[in-house]
Amino acid sequence: MLLSITHRITGVGLAMGGVLLVWWLMALASGPEYFAFVQALLASTIGRLMLLGWTWAMFYHLCNGIRHLCWDAGWGFELDTARNTGLFVLAGSILLTVGSWMAIYAMRGA
């Protein structure tokens, strides 16, 4: 039940992150001064935490969506399997998020 509620919450978070992405793209089109302002906000601690949360929400929603596809195919309804796949969703989303952020920082040389 908790994973299902989290799936819905991450869906809302992804929609809000989409609005943030559109704001960033509009700033890019608006000119260098406004873009620098938006970049500074996103590079701040709060901005990075928001981007980290958005990244995790994306990977959680992806992993849990695959789990739901398996359920649609009729697989994974047994109690043990449902619990194990739920743990896989949590672990997978965290590992994918950490791996993505590590790759980004490795490419940046930060």
Backbone as JSON Lines, residues from 0, in Angstrom:
{"i":0,"aa":"M","n":[0.83,-1.19,0.0],"ca":[0.0,0.0,0.0],"c":[0.88,1.26,0.0]}
{"i":1,"aa":"L","n":[1.92,1.26,0.81],"ca":[2.8,2.43,0.9],"c":[3.5,2.68,-0.44]}
{"i":2,"aa":"L","n":[3.92,1.6,-1.12],"ca":[4.57,1.77,-2.4],"c":[3.61,2.32,-3.45]}
{"i":3,"aa":"S","n":[2.36,1.93,-3.37],"ca":[1.35,2.43,-4.31],"c":[1.1,3.92,-4.08]}
{"i":4,"aa":"I","n":[1.02,4.32,-2.84],"ca":[0.83,5.74,-2.52],"c":[2.06,6.54,-2.98]}
{"i":5,"aa":"T","n":[3.25,5.99,-2.75],"ca":[4.47,6.66,-3.17],"c":[4.52,6.79,-4.69]}
{"i":6,"aa":"H","n":[4.01,5.78,-5.4],"ca":[3.97,5.84,-6.85],"c":[3.12,7.03,-7.31]}
{"i":7,"aa":"R","n":[2.0,7.24,-6.67],"ca":[1.14,8.38,-7.03],"c":[1.81,9.71,-6.67]}
{"i":8,"aa":"I","n":[2.45,9.76,-5.52],"ca":[3.12,10.99,-5.09],"c":[4.27,11.32,-6.04]}
{"i":9,"aa":"T","n":[5.04,10.31,-6.44],"ca":[6.14,10.57,-7.36],"c":[5.61,11.02,-8.72]}
{"i":10,"aa":"G","n":[4.44,10.54,-9.12],"ca":[3.83,11.02,-10.36],"c":[3.54,12.51,-10.3]}
{"i":11,"aa":"V","n":[3.03,12.97,-9.17],"ca":[2.77,14.4,-8.98],"c":[4.09,15.16,-8.96]}
{"i":12,"aa":"G","n":[5.09,14.6,-8.28],"ca":[6.4,15.23,-8.24],"c":[7.03,15.34,-9.62]}
{"i":13,"aa":"L","n":[6.84,14.33,-10.46],"ca":[7.37,14.39,-11.81],"c":[6.68,15.48,-12.62]}
{"i":14,"aa":"A","n":[5.39,15.66,-12.41],"ca":[4.67,16.74,-13.1],"c":[5.22,18.1,-12.67]}
{"i":15,"aa":"M","n":[5.46,18.26,-11.38],"ca":[6.03,19.53,-10.91],"c":[7.45,19.71,-11.43]}
{"i":16,"aa":"G","n":[8.21,18.63,-11.52],"ca":[9.54,18.7,-12.1],"c":[9.49,19.06,-13.57]}
{"i":17,"aa":"G","n":[8.46,18.61,-14.25],"ca":[8.27,19.01,-15.65],"c":[8.06,20.5,-15.79]}
{"i":18,"aa":"V","n":[7.32,21.07,-14.85],"ca":[7.13,22.53,-14.84],"c":[8.47,23.22,-14.62]}
{"i":19,"aa":"L","n":[9.29,22.69,-13.74],"ca":[10.63,23.23,-13.49],"c":[11.48,23.15,-14.76]}
{"i":20,"aa":"L","n":[11.39,22.05,-15.47],"ca":[12.14,21.88,-16.71],"c":[11.69,22.9,-17.76]}
{"i":21,"aa":"V","n":[10.39,23.11,-17.88],"ca":[9.87,24.1,-18.83],"c":[10.34,25.5,-18.44]}
{"i":22,"aa":"W","n":[10.36,25.81,-17.15],"ca":[10.85,27.11,-16.67],"c":[12.31,27.3,-17.07]}
{"i":23,"aa":"W","n":[13.11,26.23,-16.89],"ca":[14.52,26.3,-17.25],"c":[14.69,26.53,-18.75]}
{"i":24,"aa":"L","n":[13.9,25.82,-19.58],"ca":[13.97,26.01,-21.03],"c":[13.51,27.4,-21.44]}
{"i":25,"aa":"M","n":[12.48,27.94,-20.78],"ca":[12.03,29.29,-21.09],"c":[13.11,30.31,-20.71]}
{"i":26,"aa":"A","n":[13.8,30.05,-19.61],"ca":[14.89,30.95,-19.21],"c":[16.01,30.89,-20.23]}
{"i":27,"aa":"L","n":[16.27,29.71,-20.76],"ca":[17.29,29.56,-21.79],"c":[16.95,30.4,-23.02]}
{"i":28,"aa":"A","n":[15.67,30.42,-23.37],"ca":[15.23,31.19,-24.54],"c":[15.1,32.68,-24.25]}
{"i":29,"aa":"S","n":[15.04,33.05,-22.98],"ca":[14.82,34.45,-22.61],"c":[16.08,35.31,-22.65]}
{"i":30,"aa":"G","n":[17.21,34.7,-22.58],"ca":[18.43,35.49,-22.62],"c":[19.4,35.08,-21.52]}
{"i":31,"aa":"P","n":[20.64,35.53,-21.65],"ca":[21.68,35.07,-20.73],"c":[21.5,35.52,-19.28]}
{"i":32,"aa":"E","n":[20.93,36.71,-19.07],"ca":[20.79,37.2,-17.69],"c":[19.77,36.37,-16.91]}
{"i":33,"aa":"Y","n":[18.61,36.15,-17.51],"ca":[17.58,35.37,-16.81],"c":[18.0,33.91,-16.68]}
{"i":34,"aa":"F","n":[18.66,33.38,-17.7],"ca":[19.15,32.01,-17.63],"c":[20.16,31.85,-16.51]}
{"i":35,"aa":"A","n":[21.04,32.82,-16.35],"ca":[22.03,32.77,-15.26],"c":[21.33,32.78,-13.91]}
{"i":36,"aa":"F","n":[20.25,33.56,-13.8],"ca":[19.48,33.6,-12.56],"c":[18.88,32.23,-12.24]}
{"i":37,"aa":"V","n":[18.26,31.61,-13.23],"ca":[17.63,30.29,-13.02],"c":[18.7,29.25,-12.75]}
{"i":38,"aa":"Q","n":[19.8,29.3,-13.46],"ca":[20.9,28.36,-13.22],"c":[21.43,28.49,-11.79]}
{"i":39,"aa":"A","n":[21.54,29.73,-11.31],"ca":[22.02,29.95,-9.94],"c":[21.05,29.35,-8.93]}
{"i":40,"aa":"L","n":[19.75,29.48,-9.18],"ca":[18.76,28.88,-8.28],"c":[18.87,27.35,-8.28]}
{"i":41,"aa":"L","n":[18.99,26.78,-9.46],"ca":[19.07,25.32,-9.55],"c":[20.4,24.79,-9.02]}
{"i":42,"aa":"A","n":[21.44,25.6,-9.04],"ca":[22.74,25.18,-8.51],"c":[22.85,25.37,-7.0]}
{"i":43,"aa":"S","n":[21.87,26.05,-6.41],"ca":[21.9,26.24,-4.96],"c":[21.6,24.91,-4.27]}
{"i":44,"aa":"T","n":[21.8,24.88,-2.97],"ca":[21.56,23.65,-2.21],"c":[20.11,23.19,-2.34]}
{"i":45,"aa":"I","n":[19.18,24.12,-2.22],"ca":[17.76,23.76,-2.34],"c":[17.45,23.27,-3.75]}
{"i":46,"aa":"G","n":[18.01,23.94,-4.75],"ca":[17.8,23.53,-6.13],"c":[18.34,22.14,-6.41]}
{"i":47,"aa":"R","n":[19.51,21.86,-5.89],"ca":[20.09,20.53,-6.09],"c":[19.3,19.45,-5.35]}
{"i":48,"aa":"L","n":[18.8,19.77,-4.18],"ca":[17.95,18.81,-3.47],"c":[16.66,18.54,-4.24]}
{"i":49,"aa":"M","n":[16.1,19.6,-4.84],"ca":[14.9,19.4,-5.66],"c":[15.21,18.53,-6.88]}
{"i":50,"aa":"L","n":[16.35,18.76,-7.53],"ca":[16.74,17.94,-8.67],"c":[17.04,16.5,-8.27]}
{"i":51,"aa":"L","n":[17.64,16.33,-7.1],"ca":[17.88,14.99,-6.59],"c":[16.56,14.26,-6.34]}
{"i":52,"aa":"G","n":[15.62,14.95,-5.71],"ca":[14.31,14.36,-5.47],"c":[13.59,14.03,-6.76]}
{"i":53,"aa":"W","n":[13.72,14.9,-7.75],"ca":[13.08,14.66,-9.04],"c":[13.7,13.44,-9.73]}
{"i":54,"aa":"T","n":[15.02,13.32,-9.63],"ca":[15.71,12.17,-10.21],"c":[15.24,10.88,-9.55]}
{"i":55,"aa":"W","n":[15.18,10.89,-8.21],"ca":[14.72,9.68,-7.52],"c":[13.27,9.37,-7.88]}
{"i":56,"aa":"A","n":[12.42,10.39,-7.95],"ca":[11.02,10.17,-8.3],"c":[10.91,9.55,-9.68]}
{"i":57,"aa":"M","n":[11.74,10.01,-10.61],"ca":[11.71,9.47,-11.97],"c":[12.08,7.99,-11.97]}
{"i":58,"aa":"F","n":[13.16,7.64,-11.27],"ca":[13.58,6.24,-11.25],"c":[12.63,5.37,-10.44]}
{"i":59,"aa":"Y","n":[12.07,5.89,-9.36],"ca":[11.1,5.12,-8.59],"c":[9.87,4.84,-9.45]}
{"i":60,"aa":"H","n":[9.39,5.87,-10.13],"ca":[8.2,5.73,-10.96],"c":[8.47,4.73,-12.1]}
{"i":61,"aa":"L","n":[9.67,4.78,-12.66],"ca":[10.05,3.85,-13.71],"c":[10.06,2.4,-13.19]}
{"i":62,"aa":"C","n":[10.77,2.19,-12.09],"ca":[10.88,0.83,-11.54],"c":[9.53,0.29,-11.11]}
{"i":63,"aa":"N","n":[8.74,1.11,-10.46],"ca":[7.44,0.64,-10.01],"c":[6.48,0.47,-11.19]}
{"i":64,"aa":"G","n":[6.66,1.26,-12.24],"ca":[5.86,1.08,-13.45],"c":[6.14,-0.26,-14.11]}
{"i":65,"aa":"I","n":[7.41,-0.67,-14.12],"ca":[7.76,-2.0,-14.64],"c":[7.12,-3.08,-13.78]}
{"i":66,"aa":"R","n":[7.12,-2.88,-12.5],"ca":[6.47,-3.82,-11.58],"c":[4.98,-3.93,-11.89]}
{"i":67,"aa":"H","n":[4.34,-2.8,-12.15],"ca":[2.92,-2.8,-12.48],"c":[2.67,-3.49,-13.83]}
{"i":68,"aa":"L","n":[3.59,-3.33,-14.78],"ca":[3.44,-4.04,-16.05],"c":[3.49,-5.55,-15.85]}
{"i":69,"aa":"C","n":[4.36,-5.99,-14.94],"ca":[4.42,-7.42,-14.63],"c":[3.11,-7.87,-14.01]}
{"i":70,"aa":"W","n":[2.54,-7.06,-13.15],"ca":[1.25,-7.39,-12.55],"c":[0.16,-7.46,-13.62]}
{"i":71,"aa":"D","n":[0.22,-6.55,-14.58],"ca":[-0.76,-6.58,-15.67],"c":[-0.66,-7.86,-16.48]}
{"i":72,"aa":"A","n":[0.54,-8.43,-16.54],"ca":[0.74,-9.69,-17.24],"c":[0.37,-10.89,-16.37]}
{"i":73,"aa":"G","n":[-0.01,-10.63,-15.12],"ca":[-0.44,-11.71,-14.22],"c":[0.67,-12.31,-13.39]}
{"i":74,"aa":"W","n":[1.84,-11.67,-13.36],"ca":[2.96,-12.2,-12.6],"c":[3.24,-11.34,-11.38]}
{"i":75,"aa":"G","n":[3.56,-11.97,-10.26],"ca":[4.04,-11.24,-9.09],"c":[3.0,-10.93,-8.03]}
{"i":76,"aa":"F","n":[1.86,-11.6,-8.06],"ca":[0.82,-11.33,-7.07],"c":[1.01,-12.08,-5.75]}
{"i":77,"aa":"E","n":[1.89,-13.09,-5.75],"ca":[2.12,-13.83,-4.52],"c":[2.72,-12.87,-3.49]}
{"i":78,"aa":"L","n":[2.38,-13.08,-2.24],"ca":[2.79,-12.15,-1.18],"c":[4.31,-11.99,-1.11]}
{"i":79,"aa":"D","n":[5.04,-13.1,-1.15],"ca":[6.51,-13.01,-1.09],"c":[7.07,-12.29,-2.3]}
{"i":80,"aa":"T","n":[6.54,-12.6,-3.47],"ca":[7.02,-11.96,-4.69],"c":[6.71,-10.47,-4.67]}
{"i":81,"aa":"A","n":[5.52,-10.1,-4.23],"ca":[5.15,-8.68,-4.16],"c":[6.06,-7.93,-3.2]}
{"i":82,"aa":"R","n":[6.38,-8.55,-2.06],"ca":[7.28,-7.9,-1.11],"c":[8.68,-7.76,-1.69]}
{"i":83,"aa":"N","n":[9.17,-8.82,-2.31],"ca":[10.53,-8.78,-2.88],"c":[10.64,-7.78,-4.03]}
{"i":84,"aa":"T","n":[9.64,-7.73,-4.88],"ca":[9.69,-6.76,-5.98],"c":[9.57,-5.33,-5.45]}
{"i":85,"aa":"G","n":[8.83,-5.15,-4.36],"ca":[8.76,-3.84,-3.73],"c":[10.11,-3.4,-3.21]}
{"i":86,"aa":"L","n":[10.83,-4.32,-2.59],"ca":[12.19,-4.02,-2.12],"c":[13.12,-3.74,-3.29]}
{"i":87,"aa":"F","n":[12.92,-4.47,-4.39],"ca":[13.73,-4.24,-5.58],"c":[13.46,-2.84,-6.15]}
{"i":88,"aa":"V","n":[12.21,-2.43,-6.14],"ca":[11.85,-1.09,-6.62],"c":[12.57,-0.02,-5.78]}
{"i":89,"aa":"L","n":[12.52,-0.16,-4.48],"ca":[13.18,0.82,-3.61],"c":[14.69,0.83,-3.83]}
{"i":90,"aa":"A","n":[15.3,-0.35,-3.81],"ca":[16.75,-0.44,-3.98],"c":[17.16,0.03,-5.38]}
{"i":91,"aa":"G","n":[16.42,-0.4,-6.38],"ca":[16.74,-0.02,-7.75],"c":[16.67,1.48,-7.97]}
{"i":92,"aa":"S","n":[15.63,2.11,-7.42],"ca":[15.48,3.55,-7.62],"c":[16.61,4.32,-6.93]}
{"i":93,"aa":"I","n":[17.02,3.85,-5.77],"ca":[18.12,4.51,-5.06],"c":[19.44,4.31,-5.81]}
{"i":94,"aa":"L","n":[19.71,3.08,-6.25],"ca":[20.95,2.81,-6.96],"c":[21.02,3.56,-8.29]}
{"i":95,"aa":"L","n":[19.91,3.61,-9.02],"ca":[19.89,4.34,-10.28],"c":[20.1,5.84,-10.06]}
{"i":96,"aa":"T","n":[19.51,6.37,-9.0],"ca":[19.68,7.79,-8.7],"c":[21.12,8.1,-8.34]}
{"i":97,"aa":"V","n":[21.68,7.32,-7.44],"ca":[23.08,7.55,-7.03],"c":[24.01,7.37,-8.22]}
{"i":98,"aa":"G","n":[23.78,6.35,-9.02],"ca":[24.62,6.11,-10.19],"c":[24.54,7.25,-11.2]}
{"i":99,"aa":"S","n":[23.36,7.77,-11.41],"ca":[23.19,8.89,-12.34],"c":[23.92,10.13,-11.86]}
{"i":100,"aa":"W","n":[23.76,10.45,-10.59],"ca":[24.41,11.64,-10.05],"c":[25.93,11.46,-10.04]}
{"i":101,"aa":"M","n":[26.4,10.26,-9.76],"ca":[27.85,10.03,-9.81],"c":[28.36,10.19,-11.24]}
{"i":102,"aa":"A","n":[27.63,9.7,-12.21],"ca":[28.04,9.82,-13.61],"c":[28.05,11.28,-14.04]}
{"i":103,"aa":"I","n":[27.06,12.04,-13.61],"ca":[27.0,13.46,-13.97],"c":[28.2,14.2,-13.37]}
{"i":104,"aa":"Y","n":[28.49,13.95,-12.11],"ca":[29.62,14.64,-11.48],"c":[30.95,14.16,-12.05]}
{"i":105,"aa":"A","n":[31.03,12.91,-12.48],"ca":[32.26,12.43,-13.11],"c":[32.48,13.1,-14.46]}
{"i":106,"aa":"M","n":[31.39,13.32,-15.21],"ca":[31.51,14.0,-16.5],"c":[31.87,15.46,-16.34]}
{"i":107,"aa":"R","n":[31.37,16.08,-15.27],"ca":[31.65,17.49,-15.03],"c":[33.05,17.72,-14.48]}
{"i":108,"aa":"G","n":[33.6,16.67,-13.88],"ca":[34.93,16.81,-13.25],"c":[34.85,17.51,-11.92]}
{"i":109,"aa":"A","n":[33.62,17.5,-11.29],"ca":[33.43,18.21,-10.02],"c":[33.85,17.37,-8.85]}
